[in-house]
């Protein structure tokens, strides 16, 4: 039912939201020939300290990223944002624990890997806040299509909705796709919210419950290896 509702909503959305004053053909130009732009948004919430197949999930994520990053096209403009890496004194602080560690640029793969290795899981899961920061600040000044690759092992727990935000986003921005990798998540409500955020923005939704599935999902998302299969959930 949620999927049918999402499709209906997408069909009803205006192509350009002139009432929002953010995105219109007059004030934005696509540069389809520009290098690909990818922003990784990685989960360092406390639950990433849990074990899966004998290893901490955060270590599986970092080692997988280290093995895949060198295969990214060198012309790709890439960056790294993390969330949940700070606990904060209050829940409000924890729900704003999202930092851009590596700004978008070329030849960034080594820096991304190093910053992942230095970051520790500690806090909550401010997914929506991280998406908002990425759209508002991290992509500022970059033209053409842009893609977020969001990896999370849980749903939003900061009283926001990534699905609702994605629906609002596509009213004013058509240049951003959100790929979501749901890592070891079994809560159906969380999965629906994350799937919605991906599909509404014309992104892809992956589930990964093992290290091998995680590697295939990330590889497919960044097109690092064409012959790798991942589990993709699609409505079509």
C-alpha positions in Angstrom: 0.0 0.0 0.0 2.8 2.4 0.9 4.5 1.8 -2.5 1.3 2.5 -4.4 0.8 5.7 -2.4 4.4 6.7 -3.2 3.9 6.2 -6.9 0.7 8.3 -6.7 2.5 11.1 -4.9 5.3 11.1 -7.4 2.9 11.4 -10.3 1.2 14.3 -8.6 4.4 16.3 -7.8 5.1 19.3 -9.9 8.1 19.0 -12.1 9.5 22.3 -10.8 8.2 24.0 -7.7 8.2 27.7 -8.5 6.5 28.4 -5.1 9.5 27.0 -3.3 12.0 29.5 -4.8 14.8 27.0 -4.9 15.0 25.2 -8.2 13.8 26.3 -11.6 15.0 26.1 -15.2 16.0 29.8 -14.9 18.2 29.5 -11.9 19.8 26.1 -12.4 21.5 24.5 -15.3 22.5 20.9 -15.6 26.0 20.0 -16.8 25.4 16.4 -18.0 29.0 16.1 -19.1 30.5 16.9 -15.7 32.3 14.2 -13.7 30.1 12.0 -11.5 29.6 13.4 -8.0 29.1 10.9 -5.1 28.7 11.7 -1.5 29.0 8.8 0.9 26.9 9.2 4.1 28.0 6.5 6.5 26.5 5.2 9.7 28.6 5.5 12.9 25.7 5.1 15.3 26.2 3.0 18.4 24.5 0.0 16.9 27.4 -0.3 14.4 29.4 -1.7 17.3 27.3 -4.8 17.3 28.7 -8.0 15.9 27.7 -9.7 12.6 29.3 -13.0 11.5 31.9 -12.6 14.2 33.0 -9.1 13.3 31.7 -5.6 14.4 29.5 -4.2 11.7 31.6 -1.0 11.6 34.7 -3.0 10.8 32.9 -4.8 8.0 31.8 -1.5 6.6 35.2 0.1 6.7 37.1 -2.9 5.3 34.6 -3.2 2.5 34.9 0.4 1.6 38.7 0.2 1.7 38.6 -2.6 -0.8 36.1 -0.9 -3.2 37.3 2.7 -3.1 40.4 2.2 -5.2 38.1 0.9 -8.0 36.2 4.2 -8.3 36.8 6.1 -11.5 39.6 8.6 -10.8 37.6 11.4 -12.4 34.7 10.8 -9.9 34.2 13.7 -7.5 33.6 12.0 -4.2 33.2 13.0 -0.5 32.4 11.6 2.9 29.8 12.6 5.5 29.4 10.5 8.7 26.7 10.6 11.4 26.3 9.1 14.9 30.0 9.5 15.6 29.2 11.8 18.6 26.9 11.0 21.5 26.4 14.6 22.7 25.2 15.8 26.1 21.5 15.8 25.1 19.4 14.0 22.6 19.3 17.2 20.5 23.1 17.2 20.3 23.2 13.6 19.3 20.6 14.2 16.6 22.9 16.8 15.0 26.0 14.6 15.1 26.7 14.7 11.4 29.9 15.9 9.9 31.4 16.4 6.5 34.8 14.8 6.9 35.9 14.8 3.3 34.5 17.6 1.0 33.7 16.6 -2.5 36.7 16.5 -4.8 38.7 14.3 -7.1 41.4 11.8 -5.9 39.7 11.6 -2.5 39.5 7.8 -2.1 42.6 7.6 0.2 41.3 10.4 2.4 37.9 8.8 2.6 39.4 5.5 3.7 41.6 7.2 6.3 38.8 9.2 7.8 36.5 6.1 8.0 39.3 4.2 9.9 39.6 7.1 12.4 35.9 7.4 13.2 34.2 5.5 16.0 30.5 4.6 16.4 28.9 6.3 19.4 25.5 7.9 19.1 22.2 8.0 17.4 20.9 7.8 13.8 20.2 11.3 12.4 19.6 10.2 8.8 17.3 13.0 7.8 19.4 15.7 9.3 22.4 14.3 7.5 20.5 14.3 4.2 19.5 17.9 4.7 23.1 19.0 5.5 24.3 17.2 2.4 21.8 18.9 0.1 22.1 22.3 1.6 25.9 22.5 2.1 27.9 19.6 0.7 26.8 19.9 -2.9 26.8 23.7 -2.9 28.5 25.0 -6.1 28.4 21.7 -8.0 26.3 21.4 -11.1 24.9 18.4 -12.9 23.7 15.1 -11.4 24.7 14.3 -7.9 24.3 11.1 -5.9 24.2 10.3 -2.3 25.1 6.7 -1.1 23.6 6.3 2.3 24.6 3.3 4.4 22.7 2.6 7.6 22.1 -0.3 9.9 18.9 1.2 11.3 16.1 3.6 10.8 15.8 7.2 11.7 15.6 7.7 15.5 15.6 11.5 15.7 11.9 12.2 15.2 12.2 12.9 11.5 11.3 11.0 8.4 13.7 10.4 5.5 10.7 9.5 3.3 8.9 12.7 4.0 12.1 14.7 3.4 12.7 12.9 0.1 9.1 13.8 -1.1 9.8 17.4 -0.3 13.2 17.4 -1.9 12.0 16.2 -5.3 9.5 19.1 -5.5 12.4 21.5 -5.8 15.5 19.4 -6.8 15.7 16.9 -9.7 19.5 16.7 -9.6 20.0 14.5 -6.6 19.5 10.7 -6.4 19.7 8.8 -3.1 20.9 5.2 -3.1 20.3 3.5 0.2 22.1 0.4 1.6 20.1 -1.1 4.5 22.7 -3.0 6.4 21.4 -5.8 8.6 18.0 -4.2 9.2 14.9 -6.3 9.8 12.4 -3.7 11.0 9.7 -3.4 8.3 8.8 0.2 9.1 12.5 1.3 8.9 12.9 -0.5 5.6 9.9 1.1 4.1 11.1 4.6 5.1 14.5 4.0 3.6 13.1 2.4 0.5 10.8 5.4 0.0 13.8 7.8 0.3 15.6 5.9 -2.4 12.7 5.3 -4.9 11.2 8.8 -4.6 14.5 10.3 -5.7 15.0 7.8 -8.5 17.8 6.1 -6.5 18.3 2.4 -5.8 17.5 0.5 -2.6 19.7 -2.4 -1.5 19.6 -4.8 1.5 22.7 -6.4 2.8 22.8 -9.0 5.6 26.3 -10.4 5.1 29.7 -9.0 4.3 29.5 -10.3 0.8 26.1 -8.7 0.2 27.4 -5.4 1.6 30.3 -5.5 -0.9 28.0 -6.2 -3.8 25.6 -3.5 -2.8 28.3 -0.8 -2.5 30.0 -2.0 -5.7 26.8 -1.8 -7.7 25.9 1.6 -6.3 29.2 3.2 -7.4 29.5 1.1 -10.5 32.9 -0.2 -9.4 32.4 -3.6 -10.9 29.9 -4.4 -13.6 29.7 -8.1 -13.0 28.8 -7.9 -9.3 25.2 -8.7 -8.3 23.4 -7.2 -5.3 20.0 -7.7 -3.9 18.0 -4.7 -5.2 14.4 -4.2 -4.1 12.3 -2.6 -6.8 8.7 -1.9 -7.5 9.1 -2.4 -11.3 
